[in-house]
Amino acid sequence: MPALAVDLGSATAGIWAADHGAVSAAHPNGPVRRGRVVDVDSCVTLLTRLADEYAQPVTADVVVACQPVGASASEQAQLRTVIETAFAPSRTILIDSVRAAAIGAGAAAGTLLIADIGAELTETALLRQGRVVAARRAEFGTRDLGRDADVDLLSDIVVRHLDHLRAGADPGHLAEATERGLLLVGDGALHPALPGILSRACGLRVHRAAAPRTAALDGAGRAAMSALRHPAFRKS
């Protein structure tokens, strides 16, 4: 029963297939904008072309696809349509990218603060045992950096998100997460200056995931394998 994971980002699309590994491709100015599918047919074509890179045809009983935190019902429906058209799985599961990234980084246990800075979105979340307790999302990312916006603006966005998360967090959980520091994933994690700037601005230790660009896809792949092993799926 094959398992498949998909991370359809605003700049890069990736597929992870059990026993086949991962393939990815950039799609600048492509069919996903600010984390939203804007062209279903183009997304389907992009994913099927990626799947064709595997030596053998890829089929899937379960697909786990990454979505931004706070995705609306219509945004989720568009993503499901893409996945089901491209791969016709028995089951499609959507997972918040921050949760998938925590799993992929091996950091899902306990309480965690995580910031996923992508090409067009910045998402910051408080997780407890791999579940999103609270999260914030801003439609700004590394692609927006330029003459009128620098890395300090990205840092400011994350700091504002953290202030909001801290205000509503359980004190005990917050203390644990603060001690661990902030996990940084996504394209922004590779910016050489951002971790230091962000650490000084938020007063936390900031550390990058080992593979920040692929953490979400890797985590979605692990979630897909876990779903296949679940008794409820095996009985269906």
C-alpha positions as CSV (number, residue, x, y, z in Angstrom):
1,M,0.0,0.0,0.0
2,P,2.1,2.9,-1.2
3,A,2.3,6.2,0.7
4,L,2.9,9.6,-0.8
5,A,3.6,13.0,0.6
6,V,3.2,16.4,-1.2
7,D,4.5,19.8,-0.4
8,L,3.0,22.3,-2.9
9,G,4.7,25.5,-1.9
10,S,4.6,29.0,-3.4
11,A,8.0,28.6,-5.1
12,T,8.8,24.8,-5.0
13,A,6.8,21.6,-5.3
14,G,8.0,18.4,-3.8
15,I,6.9,14.8,-3.7
16,W,8.1,12.1,-1.4
17,A,7.2,8.5,-2.2
18,A,7.8,5.4,0.0
19,D,10.7,3.4,-1.3
20,H,11.4,6.0,-4.0
21,G,12.6,9.1,-2.1
22,A,11.9,12.7,-2.9
23,V,11.8,14.8,-6.1
24,S,11.2,18.6,-6.3
25,A,11.1,21.4,-8.8
26,A,10.9,25.2,-8.6
27,H,8.0,26.9,-10.1
28,P,8.6,30.7,-10.1
29,N,5.4,32.6,-10.8
30,G,3.6,29.3,-10.8
31,P,0.2,28.0,-9.9
32,V,0.4,28.5,-6.1
33,R,0.4,32.0,-4.7
34,R,0.7,32.9,-1.0
35,G,0.1,29.2,-0.2
36,R,-3.1,29.1,-2.2
37,V,-3.8,27.0,-5.3
38,V,-4.7,29.4,-8.1
39,D,-4.6,27.1,-11.1
40,V,-5.7,23.5,-10.4
41,D,-4.8,22.2,-13.8
42,S,-1.3,23.6,-13.7
43,C,-0.8,22.1,-10.3
44,V,-1.9,18.7,-11.4
45,T,0.5,18.9,-14.4
46,L,3.3,20.0,-12.2
47,L,2.8,17.1,-9.8
48,T,2.4,14.5,-12.5
49,R,5.6,15.7,-14.2
50,L,7.4,15.4,-10.9
51,A,6.0,11.8,-10.4
52,D,7.2,10.9,-13.9
53,E,10.8,11.5,-12.7
54,Y,10.6,8.2,-10.8
55,A,11.9,5.2,-12.5
56,Q,8.7,3.3,-11.8
57,P,5.1,4.6,-11.9
58,V,4.0,6.0,-8.6
59,T,0.6,5.1,-7.1
60,A,-0.8,6.0,-3.7
61,D,-3.3,4.6,-1.2
62,V,-2.7,7.5,1.1
63,V,-1.4,11.0,0.3
64,V,-0.5,13.5,3.0
65,A,-0.3,17.0,1.7
66,C,1.1,20.1,3.5
67,Q,-1.2,23.1,3.9
68,P,-0.6,26.5,5.5
69,V,-1.9,27.1,9.0
70,G,-5.3,28.7,8.9
71,A,-6.2,27.4,5.4
72,S,-9.8,28.1,4.6
73,A,-12.3,25.4,3.6
74,S,-12.2,26.5,0.0
75,E,-8.4,26.5,0.0
76,Q,-8.4,23.0,1.4
77,A,-10.9,21.8,-1.2
78,Q,-8.7,23.2,-4.0
79,L,-5.7,21.3,-2.6
80,R,-7.7,18.1,-2.3
81,T,-8.9,18.4,-5.9
82,V,-5.3,18.7,-7.1
83,I,-4.1,15.7,-5.1
84,E,-7.1,13.5,-6.0
85,T,-6.8,14.4,-9.7
86,A,-3.1,13.9,-9.8
87,F,-2.9,10.6,-7.8
88,A,-6.4,9.2,-7.2
89,P,-5.5,8.0,-3.7
90,S,-7.9,6.1,-1.4
91,R,-7.4,8.8,1.2
92,T,-6.1,12.3,1.2
93,I,-4.9,13.8,4.5
94,L,-4.0,17.5,4.9
95,I,-1.4,18.4,7.5
96,D,-0.3,21.9,8.6
97,S,3.2,22.6,7.2
98,V,4.5,23.7,10.6
99,R,3.4,20.4,12.1
100,A,4.9,18.4,9.3
101,A,8.2,20.3,9.6
102,A,8.4,19.6,13.3
103,I,8.0,15.9,12.6
104,G,10.5,16.0,9.7
105,A,13.0,17.8,12.0
106,G,12.6,15.2,14.7
107,A,11.3,17.9,17.1
108,A,7.6,17.1,17.5
109,A,7.8,15.7,21.0
110,G,7.0,18.0,23.9
111,T,6.2,21.7,23.4
112,L,7.8,23.6,20.5
113,L,7.9,27.1,19.0
114,I,8.5,26.9,15.3
115,A,8.7,29.5,12.5
116,D,8.4,28.4,8.8
117,I,9.6,31.2,6.6
118,G,8.8,30.4,3.0
119,A,8.9,32.2,-0.3
120,E,5.6,34.0,0.2
121,L,4.3,33.0,3.6
122,T,5.7,33.2,7.2
123,E,4.0,30.9,9.7
124,T,4.8,30.7,13.4
125,A,3.2,28.2,15.7
126,L,3.2,26.7,19.2
127,L,3.0,22.9,19.1
128,R,2.3,20.4,21.8
129,Q,3.2,16.8,21.2
130,G,3.1,17.4,17.5
131,R,-0.3,19.2,17.5
132,V,-0.8,22.8,16.7
133,V,-2.0,24.7,19.8
134,A,-1.9,28.1,18.2
135,A,-0.5,29.7,15.1
136,R,-0.2,32.9,13.1
137,R,0.4,33.4,9.4
138,A,1.6,36.4,7.4
139,E,1.5,36.7,3.6
140,F,5.2,37.7,3.4
141,G,8.3,35.7,2.7
142,T,11.8,35.6,1.3
143,R,10.5,36.4,-2.2
144,D,9.4,39.8,-0.9
145,L,12.8,40.8,0.3
146,G,14.3,43.6,-1.8
147,R,14.8,47.3,-2.0
148,D,11.9,48.2,0.2
149,A,12.0,45.2,2.6
150,D,14.9,43.6,4.4
151,V,15.4,40.6,6.7
152,D,14.6,42.8,9.7
153,L,11.0,42.9,8.5
154,L,10.9,39.1,8.4
155,S,12.2,39.1,12.0
156,D,9.6,41.7,13.1
157,I,6.8,39.5,11.7
158,V,8.0,36.4,13.6
159,V,8.4,38.5,16.8
160,R,4.8,39.8,16.5
161,H,3.6,36.3,16.0
162,L,5.5,35.1,19.0
163,D,4.1,37.8,21.2
164,H,0.6,36.7,20.2
165,L,1.3,33.1,20.9
166,R,2.9,33.8,24.2
167,A,-0.1,35.9,25.4
168,G,-2.4,32.9,25.1
169,A,-0.1,30.0,26.0
170,D,-0.2,27.8,29.1
171,P,2.6,29.1,31.3
172,G,4.1,25.6,31.8
173,H,4.0,24.8,28.2
174,L,5.5,28.2,27.3
175,A,8.3,27.7,29.7
176,E,9.2,24.4,28.1
177,A,9.1,25.8,24.6
178,T,11.1,28.9,25.6
179,E,13.8,26.7,27.1
180,R,14.0,24.7,23.8
181,G,14.2,27.9,21.7
182,L,12.7,28.6,18.3
183,L,13.1,26.1,15.5
184,L,13.5,27.7,12.1
185,V,12.5,26.0,8.9
186,G,11.8,26.9,5.3
187,D,13.7,28.9,2.8
188,G,14.3,31.8,5.3
189,A,16.1,29.5,7.6
190,L,19.0,29.5,5.2
191,H,19.4,33.3,5.2
192,P,22.8,33.8,6.9
193,A,21.8,36.8,9.0
194,L,18.2,35.9,10.0
195,P,18.8,33.5,12.9
196,G,21.1,36.0,14.7
197,I,18.8,39.0,14.1
198,L,15.7,37.0,15.1
199,S,17.4,35.6,18.3
200,R,18.3,39.1,19.5
201,A,14.8,40.4,18.6
202,C,12.8,37.7,20.4
203,G,15.2,36.8,23.2
204,L,15.2,33.1,22.3
205,R,17.8,30.7,21.1
206,V,17.1,30.2,17.4
207,H,18.3,27.1,15.6
208,R,17.8,25.8,12.1
209,A,16.5,22.4,11.2
210,A,19.1,20.1,9.7
211,A,17.3,20.2,6.4
212,P,15.1,23.3,6.6
213,R,13.8,23.3,3.0
214,T,12.7,19.7,3.1
215,A,11.6,19.3,6.7
216,A,7.9,19.7,5.9
217,L,8.0,17.2,3.0
218,D,10.0,14.7,5.1
219,G,7.5,15.0,8.0
220,A,4.5,14.6,5.7
221,G,6.2,11.4,4.4
222,R,6.5,10.1,7.9
223,A,2.9,11.0,8.6
224,A,1.8,9.1,5.4
225,M,3.7,6.0,6.5
226,S,2.1,6.3,10.0
227,A,-1.3,6.6,8.4
228,L,-0.8,3.4,6.4
229,R,0.1,1.5,9.5
230,H,-2.9,2.7,11.5
231,P,-5.4,-0.1,12.1
232,A,-8.3,2.1,11.0
233,F,-6.8,2.4,7.5
234,R,-5.9,-1.2,7.2
235,K,-9.5,-2.2,7.9
236,S,-11.0,0.3,5.4
